[in-house]
Amino acid sequence: MASPFETRDSLEGIAGAQGEVARRAFKAAFGSRRIEAVNPVGGGITTKLAFRVQVDGRGYLLRVEGEPSPLRNPYQYASMRIAAEAGIAPEIRHMDEADRVVVMDFIESRPLHDYLGGIRGLARALGELLRHLQAAPVFPHFVDYTDIVGRLFTHVRRTGLFAPGMLDIHVEHLERIRQSYPRAWNVLFPATTMHIPAISCLMVGAFGSLIGNLPTAMILWSIWQR
């Protein structure tokens, strides 16, 4: 499979409309500053292109959306800006919602056992992070997260990749979760201003790195919502 770019020190090799958007975004963020290195960033469940672009010895994340799906969250950039302004997400260097592109600081991941202060310090930092999350403005509402999971699971069952009946027990488990999840969440966090998937991601300790003294969760911005 061909690489989405041809050289490791330029964005010129990114083909098509996404390439044009990427180059415009970089110019808006950094002007004529020279790119030192470009590396693809994998992972995620969308058709986006993501690159770590190094400029003046610092890394930045360049993310360009691909073909939008019916489940695309139209409020993802508003949510991204809220998180960045609250100091719990990387600083945004350039954002263009019309072009569906963003450039932000690239945060290098660190293992949890390297956290200063150990598990107690991490727990305190998690509490501080949740405080910042709950103090931030409410995210725009798109759709209930459990509904998205249900739609995705329905699609998986229709792919024909699994033998008939193999996923039936998981359908039952998912339905039980969907019935109890909102009720349990309201009991645990009656006054929360954040949406369920963001806090649940933080609660399980999916930390990538640090911004100041706060751990930063590895969040799928395409699903951030209230």
C-alpha positions as CSV (number, residue, x, y, z in Angstrom):
1,M,0.0,0.0,0.0
2,A,1.5,3.3,-1.0
3,S,2.4,5.9,1.6
4,P,0.1,9.0,1.7
5,F,3.2,11.1,1.1
6,E,6.3,10.7,-0.9
7,T,8.9,12.5,1.1
8,R,9.7,12.8,4.8
9,D,10.4,16.5,4.8
10,S,7.5,17.9,2.9
11,L,3.7,17.8,2.6
12,E,3.9,18.0,-1.2
13,G,3.4,14.2,-1.5
14,I,-0.1,14.2,0.0
15,A,-2.4,13.7,-2.9
16,G,-5.8,15.1,-3.8
17,A,-7.9,17.6,-1.9
18,Q,-6.6,16.5,1.5
19,G,-3.1,17.5,0.3
20,E,-4.2,20.9,-0.7
21,V,-6.0,21.4,2.6
22,A,-2.9,20.2,4.6
23,R,-0.6,22.6,2.8
24,R,-2.9,25.6,3.3
25,A,-3.3,24.7,7.0
26,F,0.5,24.5,7.5
27,K,1.1,27.8,5.8
28,A,-1.6,29.5,7.9
29,A,0.0,28.1,11.1
30,F,3.7,28.5,10.3
31,G,4.1,30.7,7.2
32,S,7.3,30.1,5.4
33,R,9.0,28.1,8.2
34,R,10.7,25.0,7.0
35,I,9.4,21.5,7.7
36,E,12.1,19.3,9.2
37,A,10.3,16.0,9.2
38,V,6.9,14.5,8.4
39,N,5.7,11.2,9.9
40,P,2.2,9.6,9.7
41,V,0.2,9.1,12.8
42,G,-1.8,5.9,12.8
43,G,-4.8,4.8,14.8
44,G,-8.4,6.0,15.0
45,I,-11.6,4.8,13.3
46,T,-12.1,7.6,10.8
47,T,-10.8,8.3,7.3
48,K,-8.7,11.2,8.5
49,L,-5.1,11.8,7.6
50,A,-2.8,12.7,10.6
51,F,0.8,13.6,10.6
52,R,3.5,14.6,13.1
53,V,5.2,17.6,11.5
54,Q,8.4,18.9,13.0
55,V,9.2,22.6,12.8
56,D,12.1,24.3,14.6
57,G,12.7,21.1,16.6
58,R,9.1,20.9,17.9
59,G,6.4,18.5,16.9
60,Y,2.9,19.5,15.7
61,L,-0.1,17.3,14.8
62,L,-1.7,18.0,11.4
63,R,-5.1,16.4,11.1
64,V,-7.2,16.5,7.9
65,E,-10.6,14.8,7.8
66,G,-11.4,12.4,5.0
67,E,-14.8,11.5,3.5
68,P,-17.4,12.3,6.1
69,S,-19.6,9.5,7.4
70,P,-23.2,9.6,8.5
71,L,-21.9,9.4,12.1
72,R,-19.6,12.4,11.8
73,N,-20.0,14.8,14.7
74,P,-20.6,18.3,13.2
75,Y,-19.6,19.9,16.6
76,Q,-16.1,18.3,16.9
77,Y,-14.2,21.5,16.3
78,A,-16.2,23.4,18.9
79,S,-15.5,20.6,21.4
80,M,-11.9,20.6,20.5
81,R,-11.6,24.4,21.1
82,I,-13.4,24.1,24.4
83,A,-11.0,21.5,25.6
84,A,-7.9,23.4,24.4
85,E,-9.0,26.6,26.0
86,A,-9.6,24.7,29.3
87,G,-6.0,23.7,29.2
88,I,-6.8,19.9,29.0
89,A,-5.9,19.4,25.4
90,P,-3.0,20.5,23.1
91,E,-2.8,24.1,22.1
92,I,-4.4,24.8,18.7
93,R,-2.2,26.5,16.2
94,H,-4.7,26.6,13.3
95,M,-8.2,25.4,12.8
96,D,-10.5,25.7,9.8
97,E,-13.9,24.0,10.2
98,A,-14.8,24.6,6.6
99,D,-11.7,22.8,5.4
100,R,-12.1,20.3,8.2
101,V,-8.5,20.6,9.3
102,V,-6.6,21.4,12.5
103,V,-3.0,21.9,13.5
104,M,-2.1,21.5,17.2
105,D,0.9,20.8,19.5
106,F,2.0,17.2,19.3
107,I,2.1,15.6,22.8
108,E,4.5,12.7,23.2
109,S,3.1,9.8,25.0
110,R,4.5,8.6,28.3
111,P,3.8,5.4,30.2
112,L,1.7,5.7,33.4
113,H,4.5,4.3,35.6
114,D,6.6,7.4,34.7
115,Y,4.1,9.8,36.2
116,L,5.8,11.9,38.9
117,G,4.2,11.1,42.3
118,G,3.3,7.6,41.4
119,I,-0.3,6.2,41.5
120,R,-1.3,8.7,44.2
121,G,-0.1,11.6,42.3
122,L,-1.8,10.3,39.2
123,A,-5.1,9.9,41.1
124,R,-4.9,13.5,42.3
125,A,-4.1,14.7,38.8
126,L,-7.1,12.8,37.5
127,G,-9.3,14.6,40.0
128,E,-7.9,17.9,38.9
129,L,-8.4,17.1,35.3
130,L,-12.0,16.2,35.9
131,R,-12.5,19.5,37.8
132,H,-11.2,21.3,34.7
133,L,-13.5,19.3,32.5
134,Q,-16.6,20.0,34.6
135,A,-15.7,23.7,34.8
136,A,-15.5,24.0,31.0
137,P,-18.5,25.1,28.9
138,V,-21.0,22.5,28.0
139,F,-20.2,20.6,24.7
140,P,-22.8,20.9,21.9
141,H,-25.2,18.0,21.8
142,F,-25.1,15.6,18.8
143,V,-26.4,12.2,19.7
144,D,-26.3,9.8,22.6
145,Y,-23.1,7.9,22.7
146,T,-24.8,4.5,23.3
147,D,-26.8,5.1,20.2
148,I,-23.6,5.5,18.2
149,V,-22.2,2.3,19.6
150,G,-25.4,0.5,18.7
151,R,-25.3,1.7,15.1
152,L,-21.7,0.7,14.7
153,F,-22.4,-2.8,16.2
154,T,-25.4,-3.2,13.8
155,H,-23.0,-2.4,10.9
156,V,-20.5,-5.0,12.2
157,R,-23.2,-7.7,12.3
158,R,-24.2,-6.9,8.7
159,T,-20.7,-7.3,7.3
160,G,-20.9,-11.1,7.2
161,L,-17.6,-11.5,8.9
162,F,-19.1,-13.5,11.8
163,A,-21.0,-16.8,11.7
164,P,-24.7,-16.5,12.3
165,G,-25.5,-16.3,16.0
166,M,-21.9,-15.7,17.1
167,L,-22.6,-12.1,18.2
168,D,-26.1,-12.7,19.7
169,I,-24.8,-12.8,23.3
170,H,-23.0,-9.5,22.7
171,V,-26.2,-8.0,21.5
172,E,-27.9,-8.9,24.7
173,H,-24.9,-7.5,26.8
174,L,-25.0,-4.3,24.8
175,E,-28.7,-3.8,25.3
176,R,-28.3,-4.3,29.1
177,I,-25.5,-1.7,29.1
178,R,-27.6,0.8,27.1
179,Q,-30.5,0.4,29.5
180,S,-28.5,0.9,32.7
181,Y,-25.7,3.3,31.5
182,P,-27.6,6.6,31.6
183,R,-29.2,5.8,35.0
184,A,-25.9,4.8,36.6
185,W,-24.2,7.8,35.2
186,N,-26.8,10.2,36.5
187,V,-26.3,8.8,40.0
188,L,-22.5,9.1,39.9
189,F,-22.2,12.5,38.2
190,P,-25.6,14.3,38.6
191,A,-24.1,17.8,37.9
192,T,-21.5,17.0,35.3
193,T,-21.3,19.3,32.3
194,M,-19.3,16.8,30.2
195,H,-20.5,14.1,27.9
196,I,-20.3,10.4,28.9
197,P,-17.6,9.1,26.5
198,A,-15.1,11.8,27.4
199,I,-15.2,11.2,31.2
200,S,-15.4,7.5,30.8
201,C,-12.3,7.6,28.7
202,L,-10.6,9.6,31.4
203,M,-11.8,7.3,34.2
204,V,-10.2,4.2,32.8
205,G,-6.8,6.0,32.7
206,A,-6.3,6.3,29.0
207,F,-3.6,8.9,29.4
208,G,-1.2,9.8,26.7
209,S,1.0,12.5,28.2
210,L,1.1,15.7,30.3
211,I,0.1,19.3,29.7
212,G,1.7,21.1,32.6
213,N,0.8,19.0,35.6
214,L,-2.3,17.5,34.1
215,P,-2.5,14.1,32.3
216,T,-4.0,14.5,28.9
217,A,-6.5,11.8,27.7
218,M,-6.2,10.3,24.3
219,I,-9.6,11.4,23.0
220,L,-11.3,10.8,19.7
221,W,-12.2,14.4,18.8
222,S,-14.5,13.2,16.1
223,I,-16.9,11.9,18.8
224,W,-16.5,14.6,21.5
225,Q,-20.0,15.9,22.3
226,R,-22.4,16.4,25.1
